[in-house]
Amino acid sequence: MTENKIKNYIQAVLENMPNDWLNLTTHRLDIYDEQLAKTQFLNQFESLYNKNNFEKSALIELPTAYDYIRLGHPLSSILEWAIANLNHLHSENVISFSSKTIPVMAILRKNLLDNKTTQIFYVDELPKAFNAEKLRDVYGYNFSLTKIEKSEDIVRDRANGTTVFISQNPEIGKPDLNANIDFIVNLYGHLGSVLIVNKTQEKSYISEIQHVRRRETIAMTPANSYTALKILAGNSTYSDEMCHSKNNKFDADKSSVVDSIRGITGSHSKVQVASSGLSIQYAIMMGLVDDALENHKGKAIKFIVPPNCYGGTNDQARRVAACIENVEVIDLLVDGDNEMVKSIESILDKVAHEDAIPYIIAEIPTNPRVEVPNLEKLKTALSAVRKTKNQDIAAAPVFILDQTFCPNVHFLGEGEILSTVKTIAYVSGSKFPSGGRVTAGYCVGNTKTETLMDKIKLHLNLCDNEATDLQYEILAQQLPSMTQRIAEAYKNTREFVNFIHDVLPKANINFVSNELAAQGFTPSVFSLDLPTKGNTDEEREAYKRALNLKLINAMITEIPTECKFCVSYGQLKGSYWTIPATSTQGTTKEGDKDYIVRASLSPKLDLARHKKVFSDFVESIK
């Protein structure tokens, strides 16, 4: 591929690309194949390149790339493809990040697990967020740091393992490649960074690095990928202006977001806003680990997590435990025959006896069964004073509350149900906060967690995972209307759930009761256990799974402009349908997965049409 041909094609693509590539967290969910997500988009894109086809109609038909914006999206994928082809590399060898420190941390994590050391070389200075002391003491990473004048000064010491070169070369697409470098991390200021895997023998790192990007951060954002591609194609020049915020309203936007979050949550704590829900969760987890290492030296740390909760939460907790010797994950059974409060009481008693440090991560309402525990009993269980086996006072738990389903419920403010228990609440911003326009997430605490919030901020900054300027801008636009959108979406969902109950009474519907709704729990998601038949458990399960897909396919086929086969929630319009076992619980153990239908409705949709399609489905299975 010639350099000019690639750049000219990129320029033409940028002029003709679909608006969704820049303005939504997902594109073409109707033709999304999760099994092919890492390859399908670029394979079809390269086919268009070979034909020099950059028509908008052709670009619109390209499938969704990767997974939301965390693992990648159309513009970040094209940026990686272009840099790779300009340097005669495979596109999978180039991985973009919004963060400037996590690409290095991804390599360090892999080497930690492989018991390998890392030599890090850099010119001028390290990223401001790079905190060598914390990376060694808290994350457990093993590395050396060497300042050099130029990349040619790098001398490989085979006994010291992997070499990483952190470069601030301003030319996008022209890395300082040489044989002594295994990985290059090119920093592009405000835009993020690009990691290049330089050697074919380092291929085993690629999936691990991508998984770090999926779980602990995000890819370079669409807006910043777009800017990087313009620079690469020659439409713009890289300058200090590109390295810093171009948003003159940043301070006002950030202040507006903080004020909105405090008003919505009723908490007056410090507010931390991250590039995604999992980015803020990672900062919470590592901040708490740091606090435990500092204030509870030598004690085991237990993260207590529902095994069937959102797969990203489950997976990330286990990834943290895999890297830190005294961290362990304990399963918290919360759904169905298991009641959250009883499970918490039993586990906390055991953890206290062991004199360990308990951190509980839980969703309220739960996912996907949409259950809310008895909050008074939950408060009592979390507040109870417990003793160790030596009869000392055990460490009090920290409750980490994922309230993405109901971000408007006041748990933490003065006089609220969890105001007297150490509690941190967080929300995925790709849902109701932004209406599906950005991935940014946030967290708040109560008055009991002020020092913990400082630790969370430290690790959010260390990972360079704070929300971008554009993410703040969009949240500032969207958050003021959030509570109204929640109310309208709940009204649609309640009406649809009541309708399903009338036309298909044999189905088991998981949704909040009217009593819980009156208390403020007004989610717009429900799960549906369809009636089944068969002579054996295996036959009944197979029949139900086929029926799940039949329903979802009917909805997205009959109402393609509104119904999507996706896990999304809190969007501005339409409805979203999924099977948790194959989507949100993708990394969950098989026995804990839920093969049911989960649906979410928005404030704006054709409810009459939804009812008609569902009625037709019911008629078809009689």
VEXDREN-2710 file (C-alpha; in Angstrom, 1 decimal):
% VEXDREN-2710
k/r/px/py/pz
1/MET/0.0/0.0/0.0
2/THR/1.5/3.4/-0.9
3/GLU/1.6/6.2/1.6
4/ASN/-0.2/8.7/-0.6
5/LYS/-3.0/6.2/-1.5
6/ILE/-3.6/5.4/2.2
7/LYS/-3.7/9.1/3.1
8/ASN/-5.9/10.1/0.2
9/TYR/-8.4/7.3/1.0
10/ILE/-8.5/8.3/4.7
11/GLN/-9.2/11.9/3.7
12/ALA/-12.1/10.8/1.5
13/VAL/-13.5/8.5/4.3
14/LEU/-13.4/11.4/6.8
15/GLU/-15.4/13.5/4.4
16/ASN/-18.0/10.8/3.8
17/MET/-18.3/8.8/7.0
18/PRO/-21.6/8.3/8.8
19/ASN/-22.4/10.8/11.5
20/ASP/-22.9/7.9/14.0
21/TRP/-19.1/7.2/13.9
22/LEU/-18.5/10.4/15.7
23/ASN/-21.7/10.9/17.7
24/LEU/-22.7/7.6/19.2
25/THR/-21.1/5.0/21.4
26/THR/-22.2/2.2/19.0
27/HIS/-22.7/2.0/15.3
28/ARG/-24.9/-0.5/13.3
29/LEU/-25.9/-2.7/16.2
30/ASP/-28.4/-4.4/13.9
31/ILE/-25.5/-6.1/12.0
32/TYR/-23.2/-6.6/15.0
33/ASP/-21.6/-10.1/15.3
34/GLU/-19.8/-10.3/18.6
35/GLN/-17.8/-13.3/17.6
36/LEU/-16.3/-11.4/14.6
37/ALA/-16.2/-8.0/16.3
38/LYS/-12.4/-7.7/16.3
39/THR/-12.0/-8.6/12.6
40/GLN/-15.2/-8.0/10.6
41/PHE/-15.1/-4.2/10.5
42/LEU/-11.6/-3.9/9.2
43/ASN/-11.9/-6.8/6.8
44/GLN/-14.8/-5.2/5.1
45/PHE/-13.2/-1.7/5.4
46/GLU/-10.0/-3.0/3.7
47/SER/-12.1/-4.5/0.9
48/LEU/-13.6/-1.0/0.3
49/TYR/-10.1/0.5/0.3
50/ASN/-8.9/-2.0/-2.3
51/LYS/-11.8/-0.9/-4.5
52/ASN/-11.2/2.8/-3.6
53/ASN/-14.8/2.9/-2.5
54/PHE/-15.4/5.6/0.0
55/GLU/-19.1/6.3/-0.7
56/LYS/-21.2/7.1/2.4
57/SER/-23.7/4.4/1.4
58/ALA/-20.9/1.8/1.6
59/LEU/-19.4/3.1/4.8
60/ILE/-22.9/3.0/6.5
61/GLU/-23.1/-0.7/5.8
62/LEU/-20.0/-1.5/7.7
63/PRO/-20.7/-3.6/10.8
64/THR/-20.0/-2.4/14.4
65/ALA/-16.4/-2.4/15.3
66/TYR/-15.4/-4.0/18.6
67/ASP/-17.3/-3.3/21.8
68/TYR/-18.7/0.2/22.5
69/ILE/-15.8/2.6/22.7
70/ARG/-13.8/0.7/25.3
71/LEU/-12.3/-2.0/23.1
72/GLY/-12.5/0.1/19.9
73/HIS/-14.9/1.7/17.4
74/PRO/-14.8/2.6/13.6
75/LEU/-12.5/5.6/13.8
76/SER/-10.0/4.2/16.3
77/SER/-10.0/1.0/14.2
78/ILE/-9.3/2.9/11.0
79/LEU/-6.5/4.9/12.8
80/GLU/-4.8/1.7/13.9
81/TRP/-5.2/0.2/10.4
82/ALA/-3.7/3.3/8.8
83/ILE/-0.7/3.5/11.1
84/ALA/-0.1/-0.3/10.7
85/ASN/-0.2/-0.2/6.9
86/LEU/2.1/2.8/6.7
87/ASN/4.6/0.9/8.7
88/HIS/4.2/-2.6/7.2
89/LEU/2.6/-4.0/10.3
90/HIS/-0.5/-6.1/11.0
91/SER/-3.3/-3.8/12.1
92/GLU/-3.6/-5.8/15.3
93/ASN/-0.1/-4.7/16.2
94/VAL/-1.4/-1.1/16.7
95/ILE/-3.6/-0.3/19.6
96/SER/-4.9/3.2/20.5
97/PHE/-5.8/4.4/24.0
98/SER/-7.5/7.5/25.4
99/SER/-5.0/7.1/28.4
100/LYS/-1.3/7.8/28.1
101/THR/-0.3/5.6/31.0
102/ILE/-2.4/2.4/30.7
103/PRO/-0.7/1.2/27.5
104/VAL/2.5/0.9/29.5
105/MET/0.6/-0.6/32.4
106/ALA/-0.9/-3.2/30.1
107/ILE/2.6/-4.4/29.2
108/LEU/3.6/-4.3/32.9
109/ARG/0.6/-6.4/33.8
110/LYS/1.4/-9.1/31.3
111/ASN/5.0/-9.2/32.4
112/LEU/4.0/-9.4/36.0
113/LEU/1.9/-12.5/35.3
114/ASP/4.7/-14.0/33.2
115/ASN/7.3/-13.1/35.8
116/LYS/9.3/-10.9/33.4
117/THR/10.9/-7.6/34.0
118/THR/10.5/-4.5/31.9
119/GLN/12.9/-1.8/30.8
120/ILE/11.2/1.5/30.1
121/PHE/13.0/4.1/28.1
122/TYR/11.9/7.7/27.5
123/VAL/13.0/11.0/26.0
124/ASP/12.4/14.3/27.7
125/GLU/9.9/13.3/30.3
126/LEU/7.4/10.6/31.4
127/PRO/3.7/11.2/31.2
128/LYS/2.7/13.5/34.1
129/ALA/0.3/10.8/35.4
130/PHE/3.1/8.1/35.6
131/ASN/3.6/7.3/39.3
132/ALA/6.4/4.8/39.5
133/GLU/6.1/4.4/43.3
134/LYS/2.5/3.4/43.2
135/LEU/2.9/1.2/40.2
136/ARG/5.5/-0.8/42.1
137/ASP/4.0/-0.7/45.6
138/VAL/0.3/-1.1/44.8
139/TYR/0.1/-2.7/41.4
140/GLY/3.2/-4.9/42.0
141/TYR/4.8/-4.1/38.7
142/ASN/8.6/-4.6/38.2
143/PHE/10.4/-2.2/35.9
144/SER/13.4/0.0/35.4
145/LEU/13.3/3.6/34.1
146/THR/16.0/5.0/31.8
147/LYS/16.1/8.5/30.3
148/ILE/17.8/8.7/26.9
149/GLU/18.4/11.3/24.1
150/LYS/17.0/9.3/21.2
151/SER/15.6/5.9/20.4
152/GLU/18.8/4.7/18.9
153/ASP/20.4/4.9/22.4
154/ILE/18.3/2.0/23.5
155/VAL/20.5/-1.1/24.2
156/ARG/18.7/-4.3/24.8
157/ASP/19.6/-6.2/28.0
158/ARG/18.3/-9.7/27.3
159/ALA/18.5/-10.5/31.0
160/ASN/16.0/-7.7/31.8
161/GLY/13.2/-8.8/29.6
162/THR/10.9/-6.5/27.6
163/THR/11.9/-3.1/26.3
164/VAL/9.3/-0.3/26.1
165/PHE/10.0/3.1/24.5
166/ILE/7.7/6.0/25.5
167/SER/7.9/8.5/22.7
168/GLN/6.5/12.0/22.2
169/ASN/7.3/12.1/18.5
170/PRO/4.6/14.5/17.1
171/GLU/4.3/12.8/13.8
172/ILE/1.2/10.5/13.8
173/GLY/2.0/7.3/11.9
174/LYS/5.8/7.6/11.9
175/PRO/7.0/5.8/15.1
176/ASP/10.7/5.5/15.9
177/LEU/11.0/1.8/15.1
178/ASN/14.2/-0.1/15.8
179/ALA/15.1/-3.7/16.5
180/ASN/15.9/-3.1/20.2
181/ILE/12.4/-1.9/21.0
182/ASP/9.6/-4.4/21.7
183/PHE/6.8/-1.9/22.3
184/ILE/6.5/1.8/21.4
185/VAL/4.0/4.0/23.2
186/ASN/3.5/7.2/21.2
187/LEU/2.0/10.0/23.3
188/TYR/-0.2/12.6/21.6
189/GLY/-1.1/14.9/24.4
190/HIS/-4.8/15.7/24.6
191/LEU/-5.6/13.0/22.0
192/GLY/-4.3/10.0/23.9
193/SER/-1.7/7.5/22.9
194/VAL/-0.9/4.7/20.4
195/LEU/0.9/1.5/21.4
196/ILE/2.8/-0.4/18.7
197/VAL/3.8/-4.0/19.1
198/ASN/7.1/-4.0/17.1
199/LYS/7.9/-7.7/17.0
200/THR/6.0/-10.7/15.7
201/GLN/7.3/-12.7/18.7
202/GLU/5.4/-10.4/21.0
203/LYS/2.1/-11.4/19.4
204/SER/1.1/-13.1/22.7
205/TYR/0.8/-9.7/24.2
206/ILE/-1.8/-8.3/21.8
207/SER/-5.0/-9.9/23.2
208/GLU/-3.8/-9.2/26.8
209/ILE/-3.3/-5.5/25.9
210/GLN/-6.6/-5.3/24.2
211/HIS/-8.3/-6.8/27.2
212/VAL/-6.7/-4.2/29.5
213/ARG/-8.2/-1.6/27.2
214/ARG/-11.6/-3.3/27.3
215/ARG/-11.7/-3.6/31.1
216/GLU/-9.7/-0.8/32.6
217/THR/-9.9/2.1/30.2
218/ILE/-11.1/2.9/26.6
219/ALA/-9.7/3.3/23.2
220/MET/-8.9/6.8/21.8
221/THR/-12.3/8.5/21.7
222/PRO/-14.1/9.0/18.3
223/ALA/-13.5/12.8/18.4
224/ASN/-9.8/12.4/19.1
225/SER/-9.4/9.6/16.6
226/TYR/-11.0/11.8/14.1
227/THR/-8.5/14.6/14.8
228/ALA/-5.6/12.1/14.7
229/LEU/-6.7/10.8/11.3
230/LYS/-7.0/14.3/10.0
231/ILE/-3.4/14.9/11.1
232/LEU/-2.3/11.6/9.6
233/ALA/-4.0/12.4/6.2
234/GLY/-2.3/15.8/6.1
235/ASN/-5.5/17.8/6.7
236/SER/-4.2/19.3/10.0
237/THR/-0.9/19.8/11.7
238/TYR/0.1/18.5/15.1
239/SER/0.7/21.4/17.5
240/ASP/0.4/22.4/21.1
241/GLU/-3.2/23.3/20.3
242/MET/-3.9/19.6/19.5
243/CYS/-2.2/18.6/22.8
244/HIS/-4.5/20.5/25.0
245/SER/-8.2/21.2/25.4
246/LYS/-9.7/23.2/22.7
247/ASN/-12.9/23.5/24.8
248/ASN/-12.9/27.0/26.3
249/LYS/-15.9/25.9/28.4
250/PHE/-14.1/23.1/30.2
251/ASP/-14.1/24.6/33.7
252/ALA/-17.8/25.6/33.3
253/ASP/-18.7/22.1/31.9
254/LYS/-16.9/20.3/34.7
255/SER/-18.5/22.5/37.4
256/SER/-21.9/21.9/35.8
257/VAL/-21.4/18.1/35.7
258/VAL/-20.3/18.0/39.4
259/ASP/-23.2/20.2/40.5
260/SER/-25.7/18.0/38.5
261/ILE/-24.3/14.7/40.0
262/ARG/-24.5/16.1/43.5
263/GLY/-28.0/17.2/42.9
264/ILE/-29.1/13.9/41.3
265/THR/-27.4/11.7/44.0
266/GLY/-28.0/13.9/47.0
267/SER/-24.4/13.5/48.0
268/HIS/-22.1/16.5/48.6
269/SER/-18.9/14.4/48.4
270/LYS/-16.1/14.9/46.0
271/VAL/-17.1/13.8/42.5
272/GLN/-14.8/11.8/40.2
273/VAL/-15.7/11.5/36.5
274/ALA/-13.9/8.9/34.4
275/SER/-13.7/7.9/30.7
276/SER/-16.1/5.0/31.3
277/GLY/-18.0/3.1/33.9
278/LEU/-15.2/0.5/34.1
279/SER/-12.6/3.2/34.3
280/ILE/-14.2/4.6/37.4
281/GLN/-14.7/1.1/38.9
282/TYR/-11.0/0.4/38.3
283/ALA/-10.0/3.6/40.1
284/ILE/-12.3/2.6/43.0
285/MET/-10.9/-0.9/43.3
286/MET/-7.2/0.2/43.1
287/GLY/-7.9/3.2/45.5
288/LEU/-9.3/0.8/48.0
289/VAL/-6.4/-1.6/47.6
290/ASP/-4.0/1.2/48.1
291/ASP/-5.8/2.3/51.3
292/ALA/-5.8/-1.2/52.7
293/LEU/-2.1/-1.7/52.0
294/GLU/-1.4/1.6/53.8
295/ASN/-3.8/1.3/56.7
296/HIS/-4.2/-2.5/57.2
297/LYS/-0.7/-3.8/56.5
298/GLY/-0.4/-7.5/56.0
299/LYS/-4.1/-8.2/56.0
300/ALA/-5.9/-10.1/53.2
301/ILE/-8.3/-8.0/51.0
302/LYS/-11.6/-9.6/49.9
303/PHE/-13.7/-8.2/47.0
304/ILE/-17.1/-9.7/47.5
305/VAL/-18.9/-9.7/44.1
306/PRO/-22.0/-11.3/42.7
307/PRO/-20.9/-14.0/40.2
308/ASN/-23.8/-13.2/37.8
309/CYS/-23.5/-9.4/37.8
310/TYR/-22.3/-7.4/34.8
311/GLY/-19.5/-9.3/33.2
312/GLY/-17.1/-6.4/33.1
313/THR/-17.4/-5.9/36.9
314/ASN/-16.9/-9.6/37.5
315/ASP/-14.0/-9.9/35.2
316/GLN/-12.2/-6.8/36.4
317/ALA/-12.4/-7.8/40.0
318/ARG/-10.8/-11.2/39.2
319/ARG/-8.2/-9.4/37.1
320/VAL/-7.2/-7.3/40.0
321/ALA/-7.0/-10.3/42.3
322/ALA/-4.8/-12.2/39.7
323/CYS/-2.2/-9.4/40.0
324/ILE/-2.0/-8.8/43.7
325/GLU/-1.1/-11.6/46.1
326/ASN/-3.3/-10.8/49.1
327/VAL/-6.4/-9.9/47.1
328/GLU/-9.2/-12.5/46.6
329/VAL/-12.7/-12.5/45.1
330/ILE/-15.5/-14.1/47.0
331/ASP/-18.8/-14.9/45.3
332/LEU/-21.9/-13.0/46.6
333/LEU/-25.1/-14.8/45.7
334/VAL/-27.9/-12.2/45.3
335/ASP/-30.6/-13.4/42.9
336/GLY/-33.4/-15.9/42.8
337/ASP/-33.3/-18.2/45.8
338/ASN/-30.4/-16.2/47.3
339/GLU/-31.2/-13.0/49.1
340/MET/-28.5/-10.3/49.1
341/VAL/-28.6/-9.3/52.8
342/LYS/-28.4/-12.9/54.1
343/SER/-25.5/-13.6/51.7
344/ILE/-23.7/-10.4/52.9
345/GLU/-24.2/-11.2/56.5
346/SER/-22.8/-14.7/56.1
347/ILE/-19.7/-13.6/54.1
348/LEU/-18.9/-10.6/56.4
349/ASP/-19.0/-12.9/59.4
350/LYS/-16.5/-15.2/57.8
351/VAL/-14.2/-12.3/56.5
352/ALA/-14.3/-10.7/60.0
353/HIS/-13.3/-14.0/61.6
354/GLU/-10.3/-14.1/59.2
355/ASP/-9.4/-10.5/60.1
356/ALA/-9.5/-9.5/56.4
357/ILE/-10.6/-6.3/54.7
358/PRO/-14.1/-6.6/53.1
359/TYR/-15.1/-4.6/50.0
360/ILE/-18.5/-5.4/48.6
361/ILE/-19.5/-4.6/45.0
362/ALA/-23.2/-4.9/44.2
363/GLU/-25.8/-3.6/41.8
364/ILE/-29.1/-2.2/43.1
365/PRO/-31.4/-3.1/41.4
366/THR/-29.6/-6.4/40.5
367/ASN/-28.8/-7.3/37.0
368/PRO/-30.5/-9.0/35.3
369/ARG/-33.2/-10.0/37.8
370/VAL/-34.0/-6.3/38.8
371/GLU/-34.3/-7.1/42.5
372/VAL/-33.9/-4.6/45.3
373/PRO/-32.9/-5.9/48.8
374/ASN/-34.6/-4.8/52.0
375/LEU/-32.5/-1.6/52.5
376/GLU/-33.1/-1.4/56.2
377/LYS/-31.8/-4.9/56.7
378/LEU/-28.9/-4.2/54.3
379/LYS/-27.9/-1.1/56.4
380/THR/-28.1/-3.2/59.6
381/ALA/-25.9/-6.0/58.0
382/LEU/-23.3/-3.5/56.8
383/SER/-23.3/-1.6/60.1
384/ALA/-22.9/-4.5/62.5
385/VAL/-19.8/-4.6/64.6
386/ARG/-18.0/-7.9/64.1
387/LYS/-15.1/-9.6/65.9
388/THR/-12.1/-11.4/64.5
389/LYS/-11.1/-14.9/65.8
390/ASN/-8.9/-13.1/68.4
391/GLN/-12.0/-11.1/69.5
392/ASP/-10.6/-7.8/68.1
393/ILE/-12.9/-5.4/66.3
394/ALA/-12.9/-6.4/62.6
395/ALA/-12.5/-3.9/59.8
396/ALA/-15.8/-2.4/58.7
397/PRO/-16.9/-3.1/55.1
398/VAL/-16.9/-0.6/52.3
399/PHE/-20.1/-1.0/50.1
400/ILE/-19.4/-0.2/46.5
401/LEU/-22.8/0.4/44.9
402/ASP/-23.4/0.2/41.1
403/GLN/-26.6/2.1/40.7
404/THR/-26.6/2.4/36.9
405/PHE/-30.1/1.0/36.7
406/CYS/-31.4/3.7/39.1
407/PRO/-28.9/6.6/39.2
408/ASN/-31.5/9.0/40.6
409/VAL/-32.1/7.1/43.9
410/HIS/-30.6/8.9/46.9
411/PHE/-28.6/6.4/48.9
412/LEU/-25.8/8.6/50.3
413/GLY/-26.9/12.1/51.3
414/GLU/-27.4/13.1/54.9
415/GLY/-30.2/11.1/56.5
416/GLU/-30.4/8.6/53.6
417/ILE/-30.4/4.9/54.0
418/LEU/-26.6/4.3/53.5
419/SER/-25.4/7.7/54.8
420/THR/-23.9/6.1/57.9
421/VAL/-22.2/3.1/56.2
422/LYS/-19.0/3.5/54.2
423/THR/-20.5/3.6/50.7
424/ILE/-19.3/4.6/47.3
425/ALA/-21.8/4.7/44.5
426/TYR/-20.9/4.8/40.8
427/VAL/-22.8/4.9/37.5
428/SER/-22.0/4.0/33.9
429/GLY/-22.2/7.2/31.9
430/SER/-23.1/5.5/28.6
431/LYS/-26.5/4.8/30.0
432/PHE/-28.9/7.5/31.4
433/PRO/-26.3/10.2/32.2
434/SER/-25.4/10.7/28.5
435/GLY/-28.3/9.0/26.8
436/GLY/-25.8/6.8/24.9
437/ARG/-23.7/9.6/23.6
438/VAL/-20.5/9.0/25.6
439/THR/-19.1/6.3/27.8
440/ALA/-18.0/8.5/30.7
441/GLY/-18.9/7.3/34.2
442/TYR/-18.7/8.8/37.7
443/CYS/-18.7/8.1/41.4
444/VAL/-19.6/9.8/44.6
445/GLY/-19.3/8.8/48.3
446/ASN/-20.9/9.7/51.6
447/THR/-19.2/11.6/54.5
448/LYS/-17.6/8.3/55.7
449/THR/-15.5/7.9/52.6
450/GLU/-13.7/11.3/52.2
451/THR/-10.2/9.8/52.5
452/LEU/-11.2/6.9/50.2
453/MET/-12.4/9.4/47.6
454/ASP/-8.9/11.0/47.6
455/LYS/-7.3/7.6/47.0
456/ILE/-9.8/7.0/44.1
457/LYS/-8.8/10.3/42.6
458/LEU/-5.1/9.4/42.9
459/HIS/-5.6/6.2/40.9
460/LEU/-8.0/7.7/38.4
461/ASN/-5.2/10.3/37.6
462/LEU/-2.5/7.6/37.7
463/CYS/-4.4/5.7/35.0
464/ASP/-5.0/8.9/33.1
465/ASN/-8.6/7.9/33.0
466/GLU/-10.4/11.1/33.8
467/ALA/-13.3/12.0/31.4
468/THR/-12.2/13.9/28.3
469/ASP/-13.3/17.5/27.7
470/LEU/-15.9/16.5/25.1
471/GLN/-17.2/13.9/27.5
472/TYR/-17.6/16.6/30.2
473/GLU/-19.3/18.8/27.6
474/ILE/-21.9/16.1/26.6
475/LEU/-22.6/15.2/30.2
476/ALA/-23.1/18.9/31.0
477/GLN/-25.7/18.9/28.2
478/GLN/-27.4/15.6/29.2
479/LEU/-27.4/15.4/33.0
480/PRO/-29.9/18.2/33.6
481/SER/-32.7/16.2/31.8
482/MET/-31.7/12.8/33.2
483/THR/-34.3/12.5/36.0
484/GLN/-37.1/13.5/33.6
485/ARG/-35.9/10.9/31.0
486/ILE/-35.8/8.2/33.7
487/ALA/-39.4/9.0/34.7
488/GLU/-40.6/8.9/31.1
489/ALA/-38.7/5.7/30.3
490/TYR/-40.1/4.0/33.5
491/LYS/-43.7/4.9/32.5
492/ASN/-43.2/3.2/29.1
493/THR/-41.6/0.2/30.7
494/ARG/-44.3/-0.2/33.3
495/GLU/-47.0/-0.1/30.6
496/PHE/-45.2/-2.6/28.5
497/VAL/-44.6/-5.0/31.4
498/ASN/-48.3/-4.8/32.4
499/PHE/-49.2/-5.6/28.8
500/ILE/-46.9/-8.6/28.7
501/HIS/-48.4/-9.9/31.9
502/ASP/-51.9/-9.7/30.4
503/VAL/-51.1/-11.3/27.0
504/LEU/-48.6/-13.9/28.3
505/PRO/-49.4/-14.5/32.0
506/LYS/-47.3/-17.7/32.0
507/ALA/-44.1/-15.7/31.5
508/ASN/-42.0/-14.8/34.6
509/ILE/-41.3/-11.1/34.5
510/ASN/-38.5/-9.6/36.7
511/PHE/-39.3/-6.0/37.3
512/VAL/-39.7/-3.7/40.3
513/SER/-43.0/-3.8/42.2
514/ASN/-45.3/-0.8/42.4
515/GLU/-44.2/-0.4/46.0
516/LEU/-40.5/-0.2/45.1
517/ALA/-41.4/2.3/42.3
518/ALA/-43.1/4.4/44.9
519/GLN/-39.8/4.5/46.9
520/GLY/-38.0/5.9/43.8
521/PHE/-36.8/2.7/42.1
522/THR/-37.9/3.4/38.6
523/PRO/-35.7/1.4/36.2
524/SER/-36.6/1.0/32.6
525/VAL/-35.1/-2.5/32.2
526/PHE/-36.9/-5.8/32.9
527/SER/-36.1/-9.4/32.3
528/LEU/-38.4/-12.0/30.9
529/ASP/-38.4/-15.8/31.5
530/LEU/-40.5/-17.1/28.7
531/PRO/-42.7/-20.2/29.2
532/THR/-41.2/-23.4/27.9
533/LYS/-42.1/-27.0/27.2
534/GLY/-40.4/-30.4/26.7
535/ASN/-40.1/-33.7/28.4
536/THR/-36.7/-33.2/30.0
537/ASP/-34.8/-30.3/31.6
538/GLU/-32.5/-30.2/28.5
539/GLU/-35.4/-30.0/26.1
540/ARG/-37.1/-27.3/28.1
541/GLU/-33.9/-25.2/28.3
542/ALA/-33.3/-25.6/24.5
543/TYR/-36.8/-24.7/23.7
544/LYS/-36.7/-21.5/25.9
545/ARG/-33.3/-20.4/24.4
546/ALA/-34.7/-20.7/20.9
547/LEU/-37.8/-18.8/22.0
548/ASN/-35.7/-16.0/23.4
549/LEU/-34.0/-15.5/20.0
550/LYS/-37.3/-15.8/18.2
551/LEU/-38.7/-12.9/20.3
552/ILE/-35.7/-10.7/19.9
553/ASN/-35.5/-11.3/16.2
554/ALA/-39.2/-10.5/15.8
555/MET/-38.7/-7.1/17.6
556/ILE/-35.6/-6.0/15.7
557/THR/-36.9/-7.2/12.4
558/GLU/-40.4/-5.7/12.7
559/ILE/-39.2/-2.4/14.2
560/PRO/-35.7/-2.0/12.9
561/THR/-35.6/1.8/13.4
562/GLU/-36.2/1.4/17.1
563/CYS/-35.3/-2.1/18.4
564/LYS/-31.7/-3.0/18.7
565/PHE/-30.0/-6.3/19.7
566/CYS/-27.8/-4.8/22.3
567/VAL/-27.1/-4.5/26.1
568/SER/-27.6/-0.7/26.0
569/TYR/-29.8/1.1/28.5
570/GLY/-30.9/4.7/29.1
571/GLN/-30.7/5.7/25.5
572/LEU/-32.6/8.7/24.2
573/LYS/-34.9/6.6/22.0
574/GLY/-35.9/3.1/20.9
575/SER/-35.6/-0.2/22.8
576/TYR/-32.8/-2.6/23.4
577/TRP/-33.0/-6.4/23.7
578/THR/-30.4/-8.9/24.8
579/ILE/-29.7/-12.3/26.5
580/PRO/-27.5/-11.6/29.5
581/ALA/-25.7/-15.0/29.2
582/THR/-24.3/-14.0/25.8
583/SER/-23.8/-10.3/26.4
584/THR/-23.4/-8.6/29.8
585/GLN/-22.4/-11.9/31.4
586/GLY/-19.9/-12.8/28.6
587/THR/-17.1/-13.6/31.1
588/THR/-19.3/-15.0/33.8
589/LYS/-19.0/-18.7/34.8
590/GLU/-21.4/-20.8/32.7
591/GLY/-23.4/-22.0/35.7
592/ASP/-24.1/-18.4/36.8
593/LYS/-25.3/-17.2/33.5
594/ASP/-28.9/-16.1/32.8
595/TYR/-30.4/-17.4/29.5
596/ILE/-33.4/-15.0/29.6
597/VAL/-34.5/-12.0/27.7
598/ARG/-33.5/-8.6/29.0
599/ALA/-35.2/-5.5/27.5
600/SER/-34.9/-1.8/28.2
601/LEU/-37.2/0.9/26.9
602/SER/-36.4/4.6/26.4
603/PRO/-38.5/7.8/26.8
604/LYS/-39.3/7.9/23.1
605/LEU/-40.6/4.9/21.2
606/ASP/-43.7/3.6/19.4
607/LEU/-45.2/1.7/22.3
608/ALA/-48.3/0.6/20.4
609/ARG/-46.0/-0.9/17.7
610/HIS/-44.0/-2.8/20.4
611/LYS/-47.2/-4.2/21.8
612/LYS/-48.4/-5.3/18.4
613/VAL/-45.2/-7.1/17.6
614/PHE/-45.2/-8.8/21.0
615/SER/-48.8/-9.9/20.5
616/ASP/-48.0/-11.4/17.2
617/PHE/-45.1/-13.3/18.8
618/VAL/-47.5/-14.7/21.5
619/GLU/-49.9/-15.8/18.8
620/SER/-47.1/-17.6/17.0
621/ILE/-46.2/-19.8/20.0
622/LYS/-49.6/-20.8/21.0
END
